[in-house]
Amino acid sequence: MPLELHDTIAAVASPSDPAPRGIVRISGERTVDVVAQVFQTTASDSNSEDWQRSRMPVRIEGHIALPTIGTPLPAALMLWPTARSYTGQPMAEIHTIGAPPLLGAVLERLFECGARSANRGEFTMRAFLAGRIDLVQAEAVLGVIDAADHEELKTALTQLGGGITSKLAAVRNEILSLLGDLEAGLDFVEEDIEFISASQICGRLQVCLGTLQELANDSGTRLPSGHRRRIVLAGLPNAGKSTLFNRLIGSSKAIVSPIAGTTRDYLTSIRPIGRLQVEIIDTAGWETASDLIMQQAQNHRTEQMQTCDLVVWCTAADLSPDSLRENDQLRSQIGNDQITVLEVTTRSDLVNGQPDAALRISATTGSGIDDLLSSIQQLLETDQGTRSELLSTTAARCRDSLQRSLTSITSAISAAEHNAGDEITAFELRTTLHQIGTILGEVYTDDILDHIFSNFCIGK
């Protein structure tokens, strides 16, 4: 997008649905002049007299006169008149009734008075270019908007608050300090003065290496933004999967029949489990295909299991000995490190007594369903907790730079250990600093900014 930073821009910054309150955001050098043509203060407001000359943030009550509306539109103005705003420019927000037609009319009036429509992500881009936030935090703004569940939101807020930035800043500061010591030693090389020993260099760089390695590992395993955890219900035909599916989603979406093989295609539905939005998938029973339709159903089941986060393996409590042996044999085929399996005994209302293992449930009566949901939540949240440091957008952009920084810092440690020369160690450290600068946005191109901010919505 063109970097027209001197323009005064405006856009609706609140969700597009009707609401009691809506927000129109304005930023640019002429913010005060543009807003003054649209917003009129309430005489009783103590801040109303000098707000156009204020150098401090102010909140003012007033109204907006729109040609298309006969009565004044009540509004409140939030004004940040200096560069100490989010965008690093004079900035304002008009808070009024959140009806889309009204907000659209306010925007039209602002455009008539000299503002232009903001591009996607232009407010956040201006904040980045003004140094108010770094590129990692800018990506976190989009992460907050797009968060699909509590865990995504927590990750985005942590990144926005500087969690990743502070780690990278600590590494950068340590490397800068080491460079200072190394280059000071190079200035006095003829006097044979050692400002820092090789063991001290290696020890300090090992700490930096550990931090970068942690972030690099996280970037390699980060799930796509908005990824919902996927649960596949699997087992033999007539194991109660469809009845369980209907119980979990709270509706009769799946056809339930005592005839085995009723489910030919897979069904999906989304519901919250704990703090996560989870997609539950009911698949065809695991059996030998007798026709082309059943073969396709088996292929769909395999595809869904290969891309899920958890398989709930359903074993009917009333299985015959032969069927139980078949069940155990098929269950053993998915026991690997890539697929997490939760075993449950279904149809427990049909058989008295307790099974030797597995969670005992009845989808018909609801017995054990709460325990099942708790087990699912625990497994999914534990899995998610190991990969929640970086947003997926940041991980994808930074993965190469993190790997390059690891290579450079490892080379620096090797050079120090083998006395290859302080100038070689210093060169590798400067390369590491360049990669960290790329991650934080100190080194960027217009193409990078276009790629990142074009994914934003207008008004952010």
C-alpha positions in Angstrom: 0.0 0.0 0.0 1.3 3.5 -0.6 2.8 5.1 2.5 0.8 8.4 2.5 1.6 9.2 6.1 0.7 12.9 5.9 -3.0 12.2 4.9 -5.7 12.4 7.6 -7.5 9.1 7.5 -10.8 7.9 9.0 -12.6 4.6 9.3 -15.1 2.7 11.5 -13.1 1.0 14.2 -15.9 -1.0 15.9 -17.5 -4.3 14.6 -19.9 -3.9 11.7 -22.9 -5.3 13.5 -25.5 -2.9 15.2 -24.5 -2.1 18.8 -25.2 0.5 21.5 -21.9 2.2 20.7 -19.8 2.5 17.6 -16.4 4.1 17.1 -15.1 6.1 14.2 -11.3 6.6 14.3 -9.3 9.5 12.8 -5.6 10.0 12.5 -3.3 12.5 10.8 -1.8 15.9 10.9 -5.2 17.6 10.3 -7.2 15.5 12.8 -8.2 18.5 15.0 -9.2 20.7 12.0 -11.3 17.9 10.4 -13.0 16.9 13.6 -13.8 20.5 14.5 -15.9 20.8 11.4 -18.0 17.8 12.4 -18.1 17.7 16.2 -19.8 20.3 18.3 -19.3 20.3 22.1 -21.9 20.5 24.8 -21.7 23.8 26.6 -21.8 22.3 30.0 -18.7 20.2 29.4 -15.8 21.7 31.3 -13.3 20.6 28.5 -15.4 22.1 25.7 -13.9 25.6 25.5 -10.2 24.9 24.7 -10.2 21.3 23.3 -8.9 22.4 19.9 -5.8 24.0 21.6 -5.3 21.3 24.2 -1.9 19.5 24.3 -3.2 16.8 26.6 -5.6 14.0 25.9 -9.2 15.0 26.5 -12.7 13.5 26.5 -15.5 15.8 25.4 -19.3 15.3 25.3 -21.1 16.8 22.3 -23.0 15.9 19.1 -22.6 15.7 15.4 -24.8 17.5 13.0 -25.4 15.4 9.9 -27.3 16.8 6.8 -29.3 13.6 6.4 -30.5 13.6 10.0 -32.8 16.3 11.4 -31.7 16.1 15.0 -28.1 16.2 16.4 -26.4 12.8 16.8 -25.1 12.5 20.4 -21.4 11.7 20.6 -18.3 11.7 22.7 -14.9 12.7 21.4 -11.7 11.1 22.6 -8.7 13.3 21.4 -5.0 12.6 21.5 -3.7 15.9 20.0 0.1 15.1 19.9 2.4 12.4 18.7 1.9 10.5 22.0 -1.0 8.6 20.5 -1.3 5.0 19.3 -0.4 6.0 15.7 2.3 8.6 16.6 0.1 11.3 15.1 -2.8 13.5 16.3 -5.6 11.0 16.7 -9.3 11.1 17.7 -12.2 8.7 18.2 -15.8 9.6 17.9 -18.1 7.4 20.0 -21.7 7.4 19.1 -24.7 5.2 18.4 -23.5 1.9 16.8 -25.9 1.8 13.9 -24.0 1.1 10.6 -26.0 3.7 8.6 -25.2 6.4 11.2 -21.5 5.5 11.4 -21.4 5.5 7.6 -23.0 9.0 7.6 -20.3 10.3 10.1 -17.6 8.9 7.8 -19.0 10.7 4.8 -19.1 13.9 6.7 -15.4 13.5 7.7 -14.5 12.8 4.1 -16.2 16.0 3.0 -14.1 17.9 5.6 -10.7 16.6 4.3 -10.2 13.1 5.6 -9.8 10.0 3.4 -10.8 6.4 3.9 -8.2 4.4 5.7 -6.6 1.4 4.0 -6.5 -2.0 5.7 -4.3 -1.9 8.8 -3.3 1.6 8.1 -3.7 2.8 11.7 -1.5 -0.1 13.0 1.0 0.5 10.2 1.4 4.1 11.3 1.9 3.0 14.9 4.6 0.7 13.7 6.3 3.2 11.4 6.2 5.8 14.3 8.0 3.3 16.6 5.0 3.0 19.0 5.0 -0.8 18.4 7.3 -3.2 16.7 6.4 -5.6 13.9 5.8 -8.5 16.3 3.3 -6.5 18.3 1.7 -5.2 15.1 1.0 -8.8 14.0 -0.4 -9.4 17.5 -3.1 -6.8 16.9 -4.4 -8.9 14.0 -4.1 -12.0 16.3 -6.4 -10.4 18.9 -9.0 -9.6 16.2 -8.8 -13.1 14.6 -8.5 -15.2 17.9 -10.8 -18.2 17.6 -10.7 -19.2 21.3 -9.4 -18.2 24.7 -5.9 -19.7 24.1 -5.5 -17.8 20.8 -6.5 -14.6 22.5 -4.1 -15.2 25.4 -1.2 -15.8 23.0 -2.1 -12.6 21.0 -2.4 -10.4 24.1 0.9 -11.8 25.5 2.7 -11.0 22.2 1.0 -7.6 22.0 2.2 -6.8 25.5 5.8 -7.4 24.5 6.3 -11.0 25.7 8.3 -12.0 22.5 9.8 -8.5 22.1 11.3 -8.5 25.6 13.0 -11.9 25.0 14.5 -10.8 21.7 15.4 -7.4 23.2 17.3 -9.2 26.0 19.2 -11.2 23.4 20.0 -8.2 21.3 21.2 -6.2 24.3 23.5 -9.0 25.4 25.0 -9.3 21.9 25.5 -5.5 21.7 27.3 -5.6 25.0 29.5 -8.5 23.8 30.2 -6.7 20.5 31.3 -3.6 22.5 33.8 -5.8 24.5 35.1 -7.6 21.4 35.5 -4.4 19.3 37.2 -2.7 22.2 39.7 -5.6 22.3 40.3 -5.2 18.6 41.3 -1.6 19.1 44.0 -2.7 21.6 45.1 -5.8 19.8 48.7 -4.7 19.6 48.8 -4.2 23.4 47.6 -7.7 24.0 44.8 -6.6 26.3 41.9 -9.0 26.7 38.6 -7.3 27.6 36.7 -10.6 27.7 37.8 -14.2 27.6 36.6 -16.9 25.2 34.9 -18.8 28.0 32.9 -15.7 29.0 31.8 -15.1 25.4 30.7 -18.7 25.1 28.8 -18.7 28.4 26.9 -15.5 27.6 26.1 -16.6 24.1 24.8 -20.0 25.3 22.1 -18.2 27.2 21.1 -16.2 24.0 21.2 -19.4 22.0 18.8 -21.1 24.4 16.3 -18.2 24.0 16.5 -18.2 20.2 16.3 -22.0 20.1 13.1 -22.0 22.2 11.5 -19.4 19.8 12.7 -21.4 16.8 11.2 -24.6 18.1 7.9 -22.8 18.8 7.8 -21.3 15.3 8.2 -24.8 13.8 5.2 -26.3 15.6 2.8 -23.3 15.7 -0.7 -24.1 14.4 -2.5 -21.9 11.9 -4.3 -18.9 13.4 -7.9 -19.7 14.1 -7.2 -23.4 14.0 -10.0 -25.3 15.8 -9.1 -28.5 17.7 -10.6 -31.4 15.8 -12.0 -34.5 17.5 -12.8 -37.7 15.5 -15.2 -40.2 16.8 -14.0 -43.6 15.6 -14.7 -47.3 16.3 -16.5 -50.4 14.9 -19.9 -50.0 13.2 -22.7 -49.6 15.7 -20.4 -48.5 18.5 -22.6 -45.6 19.5 -20.6 -43.0 17.7 -23.6 -41.2 16.1 -25.6 -41.2 19.3 -22.5 -39.7 21.1 -22.1 -37.2 18.4 -25.7 -36.0 18.8 -25.3 -35.9 22.6 -22.2 -33.8 22.4 -23.6 -31.2 19.9 -27.0 -31.1 21.5 -29.1 -31.9 18.4 -30.1 -34.9 16.3 -27.8 -34.2 13.3 -26.6 -37.7 12.8 -29.0 -40.6 11.9 -29.1 -43.2 14.6 -30.1 -46.7 13.9 -29.5 -50.2 15.3 -28.5 -51.3 11.8 -24.7 -51.3 11.5 -23.2 -49.0 8.8 -25.8 -46.3 8.9 -23.1 -43.6 8.7 -21.7 -43.4 5.2 -20.3 -39.9 5.2 -18.7 -37.9 8.0 -20.6 -35.2 9.9 -19.1 -32.2 11.6 -20.3 -29.7 14.2 -18.6 -27.1 16.4 -19.1 -26.6 20.1 -17.1 -25.1 23.0 -15.3 -27.4 25.4 -13.9 -25.4 28.2 -12.1 -22.4 26.7 -11.7 -24.0 23.3 -13.9 -24.1 20.2 -13.8 -27.7 19.1 -14.9 -29.4 15.8 -16.4 -32.8 16.5 -16.5 -35.2 13.6 -18.6 -38.4 13.3 -17.1 -40.9 10.9 -18.2 -44.2 9.4 -17.5 -47.4 11.4 -14.2 -49.1 10.8 -14.9 -52.1 8.7 -14.0 -53.8 5.4 -15.6 -51.9 2.5 -18.2 -54.0 0.6 -19.0 -51.5 -2.2 -17.6 -48.2 -3.7 -19.7 -46.0 -1.4 -18.5 -47.7 1.7 -14.9 -47.5 0.4 -15.3 -43.8 0.0 -16.7 -43.5 3.5 -13.6 -45.4 4.8 -11.3 -43.1 2.9 -13.1 -40.1 4.4 -12.6 -41.6 7.9 -8.9 -42.1 7.3 -8.4 -38.5 6.0 -10.2 -37.0 9.0 -8.1 -39.1 11.5 -4.9 -38.0 9.9 -5.7 -34.3 10.4 -7.3 -34.4 13.8 -6.0 -33.5 17.2 -7.7 -36.3 19.1 -9.4 -39.6 18.3 -12.2 -40.7 20.7 -12.2 -44.5 20.2 -15.6 -45.8 21.0 -15.9 -49.4 22.2 -19.4 -50.7 22.8 -19.9 -52.3 26.2 -22.0 -55.2 24.7 -19.4 -56.4 22.1 -19.1 -60.2 21.6 -15.7 -61.7 22.3 -14.9 -61.9 18.5 -15.9 -58.3 18.0 -13.9 -57.2 21.0 -10.8 -58.9 19.5 -11.4 -57.1 16.2 -11.9 -53.8 18.1 -8.6 -54.2 19.9 -6.8 -55.0 16.7 -8.1 -52.0 14.9 -7.5 -49.7 17.9 -3.8 -50.8 18.0 -3.4 -49.6 14.4 -3.7 -45.9 15.4 -1.5 -46.1 18.5 1.3 -43.8 17.5 2.9 -40.6 18.7 1.2 -38.4 16.0 -2.3 -39.2 17.0 -3.7 -38.9 20.6 -6.3 -41.5 21.4 -8.9 -41.3 24.2 -10.6 -44.7 24.7 -14.2 -44.7 25.9 -16.7 -47.5 26.6 -20.0 -46.6 25.0 -23.5 -48.0 25.5 -22.7 -48.7 29.2 -26.4 -48.5 30.0 -26.9 -51.9 28.2 -24.4 -53.9 30.4 -24.0 -54.1 34.1 -20.7 -54.0 35.8 -17.5 -51.9 35.3 -15.0 -52.4 32.5 -11.4 -53.1 33.2 -10.3 -49.9 31.5 -11.5 -46.9 29.5 -14.0 -44.2 30.4 -17.5 -45.6 30.8 -20.3 -43.5 29.2 -23.8 -43.7 27.9 -24.8 -41.2 25.2 -28.5 -42.3 25.6 -28.7 -41.5 29.4 -25.9 -38.9 29.5 -24.0 -40.9 32.1 -20.3 -40.1 32.0 -20.6 -37.4 29.4 -19.3 -34.7 31.8 -16.2 -36.9 32.6 -15.7 -37.4 28.9 -15.7 -33.6 28.2 -13.3 -33.0 31.1 -10.9 -35.6 29.7 -11.1 -34.1 26.2 -10.5 -30.6 27.6 -7.5 -31.7 29.6 -5.9 -33.5 26.6 -6.5 -30.6 24.2 -5.4 -27.8 26.5 -2.3 -29.7 27.5 -1.4 -30.2 23.9 -2.1 -26.5 23.2 -0.1 -25.3 26.1 3.2 -26.5 24.5 2.8 -24.3 21.4 1.3 -21.0 22.5 4.3 -18.7 22.5 4.0 -17.3 19.0 1.1 -16.4 16.8 1.1 -18.4 13.6 1.5 -15.3 11.4 4.6 -14.2 13.3 6.0 -17.8 13.4 5.6 -18.1 9.6 7.4 -14.7 9.0 10.1 -15.2 11.5 10.9 -18.9 11.0 13.7 -18.3 8.5 15.2 -15.4 10.5 15.2 -17.4 13.7 17.0 -20.3 12.0 19.6 -17.9 10.4 20.2 -16.3 13.8 20.7 -19.7 15.4 23.3 -20.6 12.7 25.1 -17.3 13.2 25.2 -17.4 17.0 26.3 -21.1 16.9 29.1 -20.1 14.5 30.1 -17.3 16.9 30.4 -19.7 19.8 32.5 -22.1 17.6 34.8 -19.2 16.6 35.3 -18.2 20.2 35.9 -21.8 21.4 38.6 -22.4 18.7 40.2 -19.0 19.0 39.4 -18.2 15.3 39.7 -14.5 16.0 37.5 -11.8 17.6 36.8 -10.3 14.2 35.1 -13.5 13.0 33.1 -13.8 16.2 32.0 -10.1 15.9 31.0 -10.7 12.3 28.7 -13.6 13.2 27.2 -11.5 16.1 26.4 -8.6 13.7 24.7 -11.1 11.4 22.6 -12.3 14.4 21.6 -8.7 15.2 20.5 -8.2 11.6 18.2 -11.2 11.8 16.7 -10.1 15.1 16.2 -6.7 13.6 14.3 -8.3 10.7 12.0 -10.1 13.2 11.2 -6.9 15.2 10.8 -4.9 12.0 13.9 -2.7 12.3 14.8 -4.1 8.8 11.8 -4.3 6.4 10.7 -3.7 2.9 7.4 -2.3 1.5 6.5 -5.8 0.3 6.7 -7.1 3.8 4.4 -4.4 5.1 2.0 -4.9 2.3 1.8 -8.7 3.1 1.2 -8.1 6.8 -1.1 -5.2 6.9 -3.2 -6.2 3.9 -4.7 -9.0 6.0 -6.0 -6.4 8.5 -9.6 -5.1 8.4 -10.2 -1.5 7.7 -10.3 0.6 10.9 -7.4 -1.2 12.6 
